Amino acid sequence: MKIQVKKIDTSAEDIIINFTSEYGAAEAFWGTKPIPKANTEYDVELDITDELVWGKDVKASNDKKFSINMKQDDIYITGIIEKIYKDGMADFRLGKNLIQIELLGKNAPIGIYVTIKTSSIELYEANK
């Protein structure tokens, strides 16, 4: 996924960035070195580290478009669950990007738009 880094916070042990993308804007932990530069575009992979539960953290969405945004301290990502594996992993599509998530619960639908609510995401520069 292509992002534009807007702001970088290195005041804590973890690097936190604010970014924009074609799907919207949010903040994320930066998981690779070197530290990114503000106002620079990066090709990244997105990781949702939270264990997600269908009906609680993942719900059917009325929005029928891929998006990512923040409300207060939570990040909302709207996309499509493409496949659910027996081990609880699932493939989640955000535009051209496929993200593996850990999804618990029964009867999660495949092929419809859903919104994930998570407290944090991590971005890794692709091919690093």
TORBANU-379236 format. One record per residue (C-alpha): residue number from 1; residue in three letters; z, x, y. Coordinates in pm, whole numbers, always signed. Each point is the difference from the previous one (the first is absolute). Example, Ala and Ser with C-alpha at 12.3 -4.5 7.8 and 13.67 -1.06 7.14 Angstrom:
REM TORBANU-379236
<pt k="1" r="ALA" pz="+780" px="+1230" py="-450"/>
<pt k="2" r="SER" pz="-66" px="+137" py="+344"/>
This chain:
REM TORBANU-379236
<pt k="1" r="MET" pz="+0" px="+0" py="+0"/>
<pt k="2" r="LYS" pz="-84" px="+132" py="+344"/>
<pt k="3" r="ILE" pz="+282" px="-2" py="+254"/>
<pt k="4" r="GLN" pz="+52" px="+121" py="+354"/>
<pt k="5" r="VAL" pz="+340" px="+160" py="+58"/>
<pt k="6" r="LYS" pz="+146" px="-128" py="+327"/>
<pt k="7" r="LYS" pz="+354" px="+142" py="+4"/>
<pt k="8" r="ILE" pz="+198" px="+249" py="-207"/>
<pt k="9" r="ASP" pz="+379" px="+13" py="-39"/>
<pt k="10" r="THR" pz="+135" px="+326" py="-144"/>
<pt k="11" r="SER" pz="+360" px="-50" py="+116"/>
<pt k="12" r="ALA" pz="+124" px="-74" py="-354"/>
<pt k="13" r="GLU" pz="-59" px="+171" py="-333"/>
<pt k="14" r="ASP" pz="-289" px="-237" py="-77"/>
<pt k="15" r="ILE" pz="-307" px="-11" py="+222"/>
<pt k="16" r="ILE" pz="-73" px="-352" py="+125"/>
<pt k="17" r="ILE" pz="-333" px="-91" py="+157"/>
<pt k="18" r="ASN" pz="-132" px="-303" py="+182"/>
<pt k="19" r="PHE" pz="-362" px="-66" py="-89"/>
<pt k="20" r="THR" pz="-289" px="-239" py="+41"/>
<pt k="21" r="SER" pz="-275" px="-84" py="-248"/>
<pt k="22" r="GLU" pz="-280" px="-252" py="-35"/>
<pt k="23" r="TYR" pz="+261" px="-228" py="-162"/>
<pt k="24" r="GLY" pz="+266" px="+23" py="+271"/>
<pt k="25" r="ALA" pz="+291" px="+223" py="+101"/>
<pt k="26" r="ALA" pz="+339" px="+101" py="-140"/>
<pt k="27" r="GLU" pz="+228" px="+298" py="-51"/>
<pt k="28" r="ALA" pz="+29" px="+211" py="-312"/>
<pt k="29" r="PHE" pz="+157" px="+309" py="-148"/>
<pt k="30" r="TRP" pz="-244" px="+292" py="-4"/>
<pt k="31" r="GLY" pz="+4" px="+159" py="-346"/>
<pt k="32" r="THR" pz="-218" px="+312" py="+30"/>
<pt k="33" r="LYS" pz="-4" px="+324" py="+194"/>
<pt k="34" r="PRO" pz="-93" px="+97" py="+262"/>
<pt k="35" r="ILE" pz="+151" px="-240" py="+253"/>
<pt k="36" r="PRO" pz="-278" px="-224" py="+134"/>
<pt k="37" r="LYS" pz="-121" px="+13" py="+359"/>
<pt k="38" r="ALA" pz="+14" px="-297" py="+237"/>
<pt k="39" r="ASN" pz="-331" px="-164" py="+95"/>
<pt k="40" r="THR" pz="-163" px="+142" py="-312"/>
<pt k="41" r="GLU" pz="-172" px="-187" py="-283"/>
<pt k="42" r="TYR" pz="+102" px="+60" py="-362"/>
<pt k="43" r="ASP" pz="-122" px="-124" py="-336"/>
<pt k="44" r="VAL" pz="+317" px="-103" py="-186"/>
<pt k="45" r="GLU" pz="+132" px="-158" py="-315"/>
<pt k="46" r="LEU" pz="+270" px="-263" py="+42"/>
<pt k="47" r="ASP" pz="+303" px="-24" py="-227"/>
<pt k="48" r="ILE" pz="+247" px="-288" py="-17"/>
<pt k="49" r="THR" pz="+310" px="+145" py="-163"/>
<pt k="50" r="ASP" pz="+208" px="-320" py="-11"/>
<pt k="51" r="GLU" pz="+26" px="-195" py="-324"/>
<pt k="52" r="LEU" pz="-160" px="-332" py="+97"/>
<pt k="53" r="VAL" pz="+87" px="-344" py="-137"/>
<pt k="54" r="TRP" pz="-249" px="-286" py="-16"/>
<pt k="55" r="GLY" pz="+129" px="-298" py="+203"/>
<pt k="56" r="LYS" pz="+236" px="+221" py="+205"/>
<pt k="57" r="ASP" pz="-184" px="+309" py="+128"/>
<pt k="58" r="VAL" pz="-350" px="-113" py="-100"/>
<pt k="59" r="LYS" pz="-117" px="-352" py="+85"/>
<pt k="60" r="ALA" pz="-329" px="-189" py="+16"/>
<pt k="61" r="SER" pz="-157" px="+34" py="+344"/>
<pt k="62" r="ASN" pz="-168" px="-255" py="+224"/>
<pt k="63" r="ASP" pz="-180" px="+289" py="+170"/>
<pt k="64" r="LYS" pz="-324" px="+77" py="-177"/>
<pt k="65" r="LYS" pz="-54" px="+347" py="+142"/>
<pt k="66" r="PHE" pz="+132" px="+348" py="-68"/>
<pt k="67" r="SER" pz="+270" px="+102" py="+247"/>
<pt k="68" r="ILE" pz="+299" px="+222" py="+65"/>
<pt k="69" r="ASN" pz="+260" px="-57" py="+272"/>
<pt k="70" r="MET" pz="+367" px="+30" py="+88"/>
<pt k="71" r="LYS" pz="+253" px="-263" py="+98"/>
<pt k="72" r="GLN" pz="+338" px="+145" py="+97"/>
<pt k="73" r="ASP" pz="+73" px="+258" py="-272"/>
<pt k="74" r="ASP" pz="-221" px="-147" py="-273"/>
<pt k="75" r="ILE" pz="-361" px="+79" py="-84"/>
<pt k="76" r="TYR" pz="-233" px="-279" py="-115"/>
<pt k="77" r="ILE" pz="-314" px="+88" py="-194"/>
<pt k="78" r="THR" pz="-248" px="-271" py="-97"/>
<pt k="79" r="GLY" pz="-246" px="+65" py="-280"/>
<pt k="80" r="ILE" pz="-96" px="-109" py="-351"/>
<pt k="81" r="ILE" pz="+171" px="+73" py="-333"/>
<pt k="82" r="GLU" pz="-288" px="+101" py="-227"/>
<pt k="83" r="LYS" pz="+178" px="+82" py="-324"/>
<pt k="84" r="ILE" pz="+351" px="-10" py="-145"/>
<pt k="85" r="TYR" pz="+93" px="+239" py="-280"/>
<pt k="86" r="LYS" pz="+257" px="-59" py="-276"/>
<pt k="87" r="ASP" pz="+222" px="+278" py="+136"/>
<pt k="88" r="GLY" pz="+51" px="-187" py="+329"/>
<pt k="89" r="MET" pz="-251" px="+199" py="+202"/>
<pt k="90" r="ALA" pz="-273" px="-184" py="+188"/>
<pt k="91" r="ASP" pz="-317" px="+87" py="+191"/>
<pt k="92" r="PHE" pz="+13" px="-130" py="+358"/>
<pt k="93" r="ARG" pz="-316" px="+3" py="+210"/>
<pt k="94" r="LEU" pz="+10" px="+65" py="+375"/>
<pt k="95" r="GLY" pz="-366" px="-3" py="+103"/>
<pt k="96" r="LYS" pz="-174" px="+287" py="-178"/>
<pt k="97" r="ASN" pz="+335" px="+150" py="-101"/>
<pt k="98" r="LEU" pz="+175" px="-55" py="-332"/>
<pt k="99" r="ILE" pz="+378" px="+49" py="+6"/>
<pt k="100" r="GLN" pz="+223" px="+7" py="-309"/>
<pt k="101" r="ILE" pz="+318" px="-201" py="+46"/>
<pt k="102" r="GLU" pz="+297" px="-80" py="-222"/>
<pt k="103" r="LEU" pz="+10" px="-380" py="-31"/>
<pt k="104" r="LEU" pz="+277" px="-193" py="-176"/>
<pt k="105" r="GLY" pz="+18" px="-371" py="-73"/>
<pt k="106" r="LYS" pz="-215" px="-249" py="-184"/>
<pt k="107" r="ASN" pz="-316" px="-195" py="+87"/>
<pt k="108" r="ALA" pz="-125" px="+226" py="+279"/>
<pt k="109" r="PRO" pz="-357" px="-111" py="+69"/>
<pt k="110" r="ILE" pz="-298" px="+228" py="-32"/>
<pt k="111" r="GLY" pz="-294" px="-20" py="+238"/>
<pt k="112" r="ILE" pz="+159" px="-182" py="+296"/>
<pt k="113" r="TYR" pz="+129" px="+133" py="+329"/>
<pt k="114" r="VAL" pz="+370" px="+89" py="-2"/>
<pt k="115" r="THR" pz="+230" px="+157" py="+256"/>
<pt k="116" r="ILE" pz="+238" px="+280" py="-91"/>
<pt k="117" r="LYS" pz="+317" px="+40" py="+204"/>
<pt k="118" r="THR" pz="+148" px="+349" py="-24"/>
<pt k="119" r="SER" pz="+249" px="+209" py="+192"/>
<pt k="120" r="SER" pz="-209" px="+317" py="-9"/>
<pt k="121" r="ILE" pz="-329" px="+155" py="-99"/>
<pt k="122" r="GLU" pz="-108" px="+360" py="-46"/>
<pt k="123" r="LEU" pz="-334" px="+148" py="+98"/>
<pt k="124" r="TYR" pz="-149" px="+307" py="-164"/>
<pt k="125" r="GLU" pz="-300" px="+182" py="+135"/>
<pt k="126" r="ALA" pz="-278" px="-55" py="-256"/>
<pt k="127" r="ASN" pz="-118" px="+301" py="-199"/>
<pt k="128" r="LYS" pz="+304" px="+212" py="+91"/>
